[in-house]
């Protein structure tokens, strides 16, 4: 019996856009990125913020030119649905650690609401040892696994909102909207401390990042079941990461100069971040107006100053 001839590996290709992925539990963010990158045969890709293996939910993946604007998603506010196990503290602050303390749960809903309210607004938060935050080039979780405690500085974050979704004795489900850099497992522990019974994070799901929502995301299983054309159709335009930013539209001659990095005079107020467009380079149906995304800029003293620019070839590719 002869061995089957191996199928040739399909080559990678330049691909541009944003894929909203619903990350499964147990996968690292890089696991998810590499799998999606392989399914799309994309040459270049990156994710926009780490989700722990314990967590599921929205993980925006950027490919090609979209990687230039991934910082906007990294900086965006995030929303999560978190399930807290009351009455138990663990070594890691989540269900993957060993239980280090157990206390009776004797709380009322009013006390839970008051405890959650204590953490709404600007607060100082101490990053957990079991996190990907770097210290002297190594992730904190490497030190934690070796039994080494590292001195950490608190970080200023903002919790915009905490909503109680459900509460059944020792199980509390909350929706959290927060600034970047917030550790939900630390928030879970802090709420448990405020209640006097302790708590750890049982489950976590990211539901939104900026204006992007998990309801629009695709699972790895669904992506794998699609043909190549359907997978590519799941890619959103690169500027979807910037949808909350003001838009500036330039005429053709001004757009060309902007792409060279030259400053342009605009009759607009100072703005720290704008997305910039020029005319589309291909015909449009009658009654339709299309715009070509050129990059990002800021406006200072009436000047439009480029920050991150697409190359002319990338502008053409995004319109193809």
C-alpha positions as CSV (number, residue, x, y, z in Angstrom):
1,X,0.0,0.0,0.0
2,X,1.5,3.3,-1.0
3,X,1.4,6.4,1.2
4,X,-0.9,9.1,0.0
5,X,0.7,12.1,-1.7
6,X,0.6,15.0,0.8
7,X,-1.4,18.0,-0.3
8,X,0.8,21.0,-1.1
9,X,0.6,23.7,1.5
10,X,-1.2,26.8,0.1
11,X,1.0,29.9,0.1
12,X,0.3,32.9,2.4
13,X,-1.1,36.0,0.9
14,X,-1.3,39.7,1.7
15,X,-4.7,40.2,3.3
16,X,-6.1,43.4,4.9
17,X,-8.9,43.8,7.4
18,X,-10.2,43.1,10.9
19,X,-11.7,39.7,12.0
20,X,-13.9,39.7,15.0
21,X,-13.2,36.3,16.6
22,X,-15.1,34.7,19.5
23,X,-12.2,33.1,21.3
24,X,-12.8,29.7,22.9
25,X,-12.0,28.8,26.5
26,X,-8.6,27.2,27.0
27,X,-6.9,29.0,24.1
28,X,-4.3,31.7,24.4
29,X,-4.9,34.8,22.3
30,X,-1.9,33.8,20.2
31,X,-3.3,30.3,19.7
32,X,-6.5,31.9,18.3
33,X,-4.5,34.3,16.1
34,X,-2.3,31.6,14.6
35,X,-5.3,29.4,13.8
36,X,-7.2,32.2,12.2
37,X,-4.1,33.4,10.3
38,X,-3.7,29.9,8.9
39,X,-7.3,29.5,7.9
40,X,-7.1,32.9,6.1
41,X,-3.6,32.2,4.7
42,X,-2.7,35.7,5.8
43,X,0.9,36.9,5.7
44,X,0.8,39.4,8.5
45,X,-1.5,39.5,11.6
46,X,-1.8,40.4,15.2
47,X,-4.3,40.6,18.0
48,X,-5.5,43.6,19.9
49,X,-5.1,42.8,23.5
50,X,-4.6,39.5,25.4
51,X,-7.5,37.4,26.7
52,X,-6.5,34.8,29.3
53,X,-7.0,31.2,28.4
54,X,-9.8,31.1,31.0
55,X,-11.7,33.9,29.2
56,X,-13.9,33.6,26.1
57,X,-15.3,36.3,23.8
58,X,-14.4,39.1,21.6
59,X,-10.8,39.1,20.2
60,X,-10.3,41.5,17.3
61,X,-7.6,40.2,15.0
62,X,-5.8,42.6,12.6
63,X,-4.4,41.5,9.2
64,X,-2.1,43.4,6.9
65,X,-2.6,47.2,6.8
66,X,-5.1,46.9,9.7
67,X,-2.2,46.1,12.1
68,X,-1.1,49.8,11.8
69,X,-4.2,50.8,13.7
70,X,-4.5,48.1,16.3
71,X,-3.4,50.4,19.1
72,X,-6.8,52.1,18.8
73,X,-8.5,48.8,19.9
74,X,-5.9,48.2,22.6
75,X,-6.7,51.7,24.0
76,X,-10.5,51.3,23.8
77,X,-12.8,50.7,26.7
78,X,-13.8,47.0,27.2
79,X,-16.9,45.3,28.4
80,X,-17.1,41.9,30.2
81,X,-19.6,39.5,31.7
82,X,-17.9,38.0,34.8
83,X,-19.1,35.2,37.1
84,X,-17.8,35.5,40.6
85,X,-17.7,32.6,43.1
86,X,-18.3,34.1,46.5
87,X,-16.9,32.6,49.7
88,X,-13.6,31.3,48.2
89,X,-10.3,32.9,47.6
90,X,-7.8,31.1,45.3
91,X,-4.1,31.4,44.8
92,X,-4.5,32.9,41.3
93,X,-7.7,34.9,41.8
94,X,-9.6,32.6,39.4
95,X,-10.9,29.1,39.3
96,X,-7.6,27.7,38.0
97,X,-5.9,28.3,41.3
98,X,-5.9,26.4,44.6
99,X,-8.5,27.4,47.2
100,X,-6.6,29.2,49.9
101,X,-9.5,30.4,52.1
102,X,-13.2,29.6,52.5
103,X,-15.7,31.7,54.3
104,X,-19.5,31.6,54.8
105,X,-21.5,33.7,52.4
106,X,-24.0,35.8,54.3
107,X,-24.8,38.8,52.1
108,X,-27.8,40.6,50.8
109,X,-28.4,42.1,47.4
110,X,-28.1,45.6,48.9
111,X,-24.7,44.8,50.2
112,X,-23.6,43.5,46.8
113,X,-24.8,46.6,45.1
114,X,-23.0,48.8,47.6
115,X,-19.8,46.7,47.2
116,X,-19.9,47.0,43.4
117,X,-20.6,50.8,43.6
118,X,-17.4,51.2,45.7
119,X,-15.3,50.4,42.6
120,X,-17.1,52.5,40.0
121,X,-15.1,55.5,38.8
122,X,-11.3,56.1,38.8
123,X,-9.5,53.7,41.1
124,X,-6.0,52.4,41.8
125,X,-5.6,48.7,41.0
126,X,-2.7,46.3,41.8
127,X,-2.0,44.0,38.9
128,X,-2.1,40.3,39.9
129,X,1.0,38.2,40.0
130,X,-0.7,35.7,37.6
131,X,-0.8,38.1,34.6
132,X,1.1,38.7,31.4
133,X,2.5,42.0,32.7
134,X,6.2,42.1,32.2
135,X,8.9,42.6,34.9
136,X,12.5,42.8,33.7
137,X,11.5,41.1,30.5
138,X,9.6,38.2,32.0
139,X,5.8,37.8,32.5
140,X,4.6,38.1,36.1
141,X,3.0,34.6,35.9
142,X,6.5,33.1,35.4
143,X,7.6,34.6,38.7
144,X,4.3,33.4,40.3
145,X,4.8,29.8,39.1
146,X,8.3,29.9,40.6
147,X,6.9,31.1,44.0
148,X,8.4,34.5,43.7
149,X,6.4,37.6,44.6
150,X,7.4,40.7,42.7
151,X,6.8,44.3,43.9
152,X,4.2,45.9,41.6
153,X,2.9,49.5,41.4
154,X,-0.8,50.2,41.4
155,X,-2.2,51.5,38.1
156,X,-4.9,54.1,37.6
157,X,-7.9,52.6,35.8
158,X,-11.6,53.5,35.4
159,X,-14.6,51.3,36.0
160,X,-17.4,53.0,34.1
161,X,-20.2,50.7,35.1
162,X,-20.9,47.5,37.1
163,X,-24.4,46.0,36.6
164,X,-25.6,43.0,38.6
165,X,-27.0,40.5,36.1
166,X,-27.8,37.6,38.5
167,X,-27.1,36.5,42.1
168,X,-27.8,33.1,43.5
169,X,-26.2,32.7,47.0
170,X,-22.5,32.2,46.2
171,X,-22.7,32.9,42.5
172,X,-22.7,36.5,41.3
173,X,-22.8,37.5,37.6
174,X,-21.9,41.1,36.7
175,X,-21.5,43.1,33.6
176,X,-18.4,45.4,33.7
177,X,-17.5,48.3,31.4
178,X,-14.0,49.6,32.1
179,X,-10.9,51.3,30.7
180,X,-8.0,49.4,29.2
181,X,-5.6,47.7,31.6
182,X,-8.3,46.6,34.0
183,X,-7.9,43.2,35.6
184,X,-11.3,41.6,36.2
185,X,-9.9,38.9,38.4
186,X,-8.6,41.6,40.7
187,X,-11.9,43.4,40.7
188,X,-13.6,40.1,41.6
189,X,-11.3,39.6,44.6
190,X,-11.8,43.2,45.7
191,X,-15.6,42.9,45.6
192,X,-15.2,39.7,47.6
193,X,-13.1,41.5,50.2
194,X,-15.6,44.3,50.4
195,X,-18.4,41.8,51.0
196,X,-16.3,40.1,53.8
197,X,-16.6,36.7,52.3
198,X,-13.9,36.7,49.6
199,X,-14.4,35.7,46.0
200,X,-12.6,34.5,42.9
201,X,-13.3,34.8,39.2
202,X,-15.2,31.7,37.9
203,X,-15.8,32.7,34.3
204,X,-15.1,35.7,32.1
205,X,-16.4,36.7,28.7
206,X,-15.4,39.8,26.8
207,X,-18.5,41.2,25.2
208,X,-17.2,44.4,23.6
209,X,-14.1,46.4,22.7
210,X,-14.9,50.0,21.9
211,X,-17.7,49.9,19.3
212,X,-17.0,46.3,18.4
213,X,-19.4,43.7,19.8
214,X,-19.1,39.9,20.3
215,X,-22.5,39.5,18.7
216,X,-20.7,40.2,15.4
217,X,-17.9,37.7,16.0
218,X,-17.3,34.3,14.5
219,X,-16.1,31.2,16.2
220,X,-13.0,29.3,15.1
221,X,-15.2,26.3,14.4
222,X,-17.5,28.3,12.1
223,X,-14.5,29.9,10.4
224,X,-13.0,26.5,9.7
225,X,-16.2,25.3,8.2
226,X,-16.3,28.1,5.6
227,X,-14.8,28.1,2.2
228,X,-12.0,30.7,1.5
229,X,-14.3,33.3,0.0
230,X,-16.7,33.2,3.0
231,X,-13.7,33.5,5.4
232,X,-12.4,36.5,3.5
233,X,-15.9,38.0,3.6
234,X,-15.8,38.0,7.4
235,X,-13.0,40.7,7.3
236,X,-14.1,44.2,8.2
237,X,-12.5,47.3,6.9
238,X,-9.3,48.5,8.7
239,X,-11.0,51.7,9.8
240,X,-13.7,49.8,11.8
241,X,-11.2,50.1,14.7
242,X,-11.5,53.9,14.5
243,X,-15.3,54.3,14.1
244,X,-15.6,56.5,17.1
245,X,-13.0,59.0,15.8
246,X,-14.1,62.1,13.9
247,X,-13.6,61.8,10.1
248,X,-11.9,64.2,7.8
249,X,-12.5,64.0,4.0
250,X,-9.9,65.5,1.6
251,X,-10.3,66.2,-2.1
252,X,-8.1,64.2,-4.5
253,X,-5.1,66.6,-4.7
254,X,-5.1,67.1,-1.0
255,X,-5.3,63.4,-0.3
256,X,-2.3,62.7,-2.5
257,X,-0.2,65.2,-0.6
258,X,-1.5,63.9,2.8
259,X,-0.2,60.4,1.9
260,X,3.3,61.8,1.4
261,X,3.2,63.1,5.0
262,X,2.8,66.8,4.2
263,X,0.8,68.8,6.6
264,X,-2.5,70.3,5.3
265,X,-4.4,73.4,6.3
266,X,-8.0,72.6,7.5
267,X,-10.7,74.8,8.9
268,X,-11.3,72.5,11.9
269,X,-10.8,72.8,15.6
270,X,-7.9,71.1,17.4
271,X,-8.6,67.3,17.6
272,X,-6.2,64.7,19.1
273,X,-7.2,61.9,16.7
274,X,-9.1,61.8,13.4
275,X,-9.4,59.3,10.6
276,X,-8.7,60.7,7.1
277,X,-10.3,59.8,3.8
278,X,-9.8,60.7,0.1
279,X,-12.0,60.0,-2.9
280,X,-12.4,56.4,-3.9
281,X,-10.2,55.4,-6.8
282,X,-12.8,53.4,-8.7
283,X,-16.2,54.2,-10.2
284,X,-19.3,54.0,-7.9
285,X,-23.0,53.3,-8.7
286,X,-25.0,56.5,-9.4
287,X,-26.1,58.1,-6.2
288,X,-23.3,56.5,-4.1
289,X,-20.3,58.2,-2.8
290,X,-17.3,56.1,-1.7
291,X,-14.2,57.2,0.3
292,X,-10.8,55.7,0.5
293,X,-9.3,55.4,4.0
294,X,-5.9,57.0,4.1
295,X,-4.8,56.8,7.7
296,X,-4.9,58.7,11.0
297,X,-3.9,62.2,12.0
298,X,-4.4,65.0,14.6
299,X,-5.3,68.6,14.1
300,X,-3.2,71.3,15.8
301,X,-3.5,75.1,15.1
302,X,-5.4,74.4,11.9
303,X,-3.0,71.9,10.5
304,X,-3.8,68.3,9.7
305,X,-0.7,66.3,10.8
306,X,-0.4,62.7,9.8
307,X,0.2,60.0,12.4
308,X,-0.3,56.6,10.8
309,X,-0.5,56.4,7.0
310,X,-1.3,53.7,4.5
311,X,0.9,53.3,1.5
312,X,-0.6,54.0,-1.9
313,X,-0.5,50.3,-2.6
314,X,-2.4,49.5,0.7
315,X,-5.0,52.2,-0.2
316,X,-5.6,50.5,-3.5
317,X,-5.7,47.0,-1.9
318,X,-8.3,48.1,0.6
319,X,-10.6,49.3,-2.2
320,X,-10.2,46.1,-4.3
